[in-house]
Amino acid sequence: MENTFWSAFGASLLAGLVTTIGIYVIRHFERWGRDNSIYFICFAAGVLISVSFLHIIPKAFSMNPHAPYYLFAGYVSLHLFNRFINAFVCNKGADEDYAIGLIPMIGIGFHSFIDGFIYSITFTVSIFTGFLAATGMVLHEFPEGIITYLLLIRAGFREKSSFVLAFLAAALTTPLGMLMSYPYISRISQPFLGALLAFSAGALVYVGATHLLPQAETENKKYSLFALGAGVLVALIIVISKG
């Protein structure tokens, strides 16, 4: 159990570090960050979607017969939350420019906090399940840090303030979410753990298929399809080699 905790905590810290690197890169190497962030997005999408369908969802189904309902709930919950954030931004009226940075920052912070829950859940199931989920999740933190920082800058925040706010919202919340959730998740029954795993898988599918892939299609970079395929291939190799 101690190894499980440190694995989950280490993965959440790594996620926070990768987010911080993304914020640093876009602040000091803005052109490179803009040009290459889409490849991280595509690779992360390939890993997250593949891992969810090939390992995490079957694992959840074997632990809880009602897992499909929780899978659906996880997907819909993130979709509804995202719609709420977008509607809130659009309805800000005269303060819309300010909201373009601040409100998505709050949404990203909540999302990153929930990511910490997913680390606790997946690593509690098994180190391998946690490793698979973390592979895609850590990689998608890099563009998330970039997006948070750029939105704050666009909204009129100063560079230093944008860096600090982006770090607090997108990076620090992940290990915080893991630390707050782990003591409870490590004590629950297997069927309930399967339900949480299915819910988190729904969230991962949403992040990969609905949040990340549309960004890739919008920018349509030359090698984005190869990055997506590389993510799928990496997930396949890991899952097959484990089996």
N, C-alpha and C positions, 0 to 999 in steps of 0.2 A: 504493500500500500504506500510505503514511503517513496519507493521508486516511481510509482504512479504519480504522486504529488509533484515530485521534482521534475518529472518529464513534462507534465502539463504546465507547470510554472515556467520551466525553461522555454517551452514552445510559445507561451504567451509573452514572455520577455523578448524572445526573438521577433515575434510579430510587432511588438512595440518598437524594437530597434529598427526593423525594416521600414516601418512607417516613418520614423524619425529620419532615416537616411533619405527617403523619398522627399520629405520636406526640405532637408538640407540641400539635396541635389537641385530641386526646382528653384531654390532661392539663390544658389551660387552658380549653377550651370543650367539656366533656364531653357536654353535652346535644346541641349541634349535631352533633358527631361521631357520636354514636349515631343521631341522626335521619336523617343523610344518607349515611352510609358505604355503605348498601345500593345507592344509586344509582351510586356509583363501581364497586361490585362488578358490577352488571348491565351497565353500559357496557363495562367491561373484558372481561367474558365474551363479549359480542357481538362485540367486535373480535377477541379471541383466536381464537374458534372460526371466524369468517368468514375471517380472514387465513390460518389454518392450512389450511382446505380449499380456498380459492380461489387461493392463491399458493404457500405454503411447501411443501405436500405435492406438488402438481404439479411444482414446481421440483426437489424431492428425487428424485421418480420419474424425471425426465429425466436426472439425474446418475448414478443407480445403479439397475440393474435389480432389485436385491434390497431396495430401499428399503421396500417394504411390511412386511418382517420387522422392520426397525429401527423403523419407525413403531409397530408393535405392541409392540415391546420397550420403547420410550420410555414408552408409556402404562402398560403393566403394571408397569414398574419404579417409577414414581411411586406407583401404586396400592399395591404391596406395601410400599413404604417408609412410606406413610401408615398402612397397616394395622399395621405394626410399631410405629409411634409410638403409635397408639391402644391397642394391646394392652399396651405397656409402661406407659402411664399407668394403664390399668385394673388392672394387676397390682401397683401400688405399695402396696396395702394401707393401713397406718397412715399412710404418707406421701403419700397420694393428693392432699391439698390442695396440698402443696408441688409435687408432680409436675405438677399441672394447669397451673402456670406455667412450671416449669423445662424439662420434657421437650418440650412443644410449642415452646418457645423454641429448643431445640436443633434440632428438626425444621425450623422456619421458617428458622433460620440456614443449615442445609444446603440447603434449597430455594432460598434467595436466592443462595447460593454457586453453585449450578447455573445460576441465572438469568444469572449473569455468563458462564458457558460459552456460553449460548444467544446472548448479545449477540455474543460473539466469532465464533461459527459463522455467524449470519445476516448480519452485516456483512461477513464474509469472502466469502460467496457474492456479495453485491452490497449497495450502499448502500441500494437500494430495499427489498430483502428485510429488511435490518436495521431500516429505518425502520418497515415494517409490523409486524414483531414487537414493536418497542419501543413502538409506539403503545398496544397493549393491555397489555403488560407493565408499563410505567411507571404506568399508571392503576391496576392492581391492587395496586401497592405501597402506595398510600394506606391502604386498609382493612387491609392486612397489618400495617402499623405499628400501627394502632389495636388490632387483635386481639392482637398480641404484648404490648403495654403492659397491656391490660385483663386478660389471663390472669395476668401477673406480679402485678398489684395484687390480683387475686382469690386468688392463692396466698399472699399475706401479705407480699410484698416492699414496702419503702418506695417512695414516689413517685420520689425521686431515683434510687434503685437500679434501679427498673423502667425509668425513662427511659434510663439508661446501658446496661443490659442489652439493652433492645429496640433501641437504636441499634446496638450492636455486632453483635447477631444478625441483625436484619432489614435494616439499612441499609448498614453498612460491608462486609458480606460480598459484596454484588453487584459493586462495582468491584474488590474483591480477587479474586473468581472470574474476572472478565474479564482482569485483568492477569496472572494465573497461567496462564490457558489460551491466551491469544492467541499467544504465541511458538510454540506447537506447532501450533495450528490453521492458522495462516497458511502453514505449510510442507507441508501434507499434500496428497495427490493429490485430483483431482476426485471419483472414485468414493467415496473414504473420506469426503470432505467431504459428499457427498450422503447417505451413511449417517448421519453425525452430524446433518445437517439434518433427516432423517426422524425420528431419535431425539428431537431437540428438538421437532419438530412433535407427536409423540406426547405429550411432556411438556406442551406448550401446550394441546393438546386436553383432557388430564386436568385441568389447572388451570382451564380455562374451563368445561367441561361437567360435571365431577365434583366440583370443589372450590368453584367460585364460584356456579354456578346453583342448587345445592341450598340455599345460604344465602338466595338471593333468594326461592325458593319457600317457605322456612320463615317468613321475615318477612312476605312478601306485602304489600309497601308499595303504595300507591295508584298511583304512577307508575313502578314498577319495570319494567313491561313496555315503557313508552316509552323508558326508559334503555337497556334491552337492544336495542330496535329501533334506537335512535340509534347504538349501537355497530356493529350490523350494517350500517346505512346508510353510516356513515363508511368502514368497510372496503370496501364495495362501490364507493363513489365513487372511493376511492384506487386500487383495483385496476383498475377499468374505465378510468379516466382514463390510467393508465400503459399499458394495452393499446392 
